[in-house]
Amino acid sequence: MIEQVFKLSTGNEKAVEKVIYDENVHYLHMVFNKEEGLAEHFSNSNVYMTVIRGTLSIGLNDQDIHEYSKGTLLKIPFNTKMNVKNLNDETLELIVVKAPAPKA
């Protein structure tokens, strides 16, 4: 078998899965319920964030929080302050790709 196969969780439980985490790319799968999210942090690479379901509430640098619905792809530059949350009732599911992969 040439290809590698990876499985993502399919439930509604909170998850931050490092699906692929190698020298080329970081590919993460995240699931957040209402009032869940990530601790405020600075992006350590270019971040490509796809909303798979639900509504993403995100504050970047000093901007007000913006909301993005499923089917939206955000491109967030390196070294941007990020505040990622689910402020809505529906479960939020994201795919996050960091490219290039951050240095250790």
Secondary structure as UniProt FT lines:
FT   STRAND          15..21
FT   STRAND          26..32
FT   TURN            34..35
FT   STRAND          41..42
FT   STRAND          47..53
FT   STRAND          55..60
FT   TURN            61..62
FT   STRAND          66..69
FT   TURN            70..71
FT   STRAND          73..76
FT   TURN            78..79
FT   STRAND          81..85
FT   STRAND          92..98
//
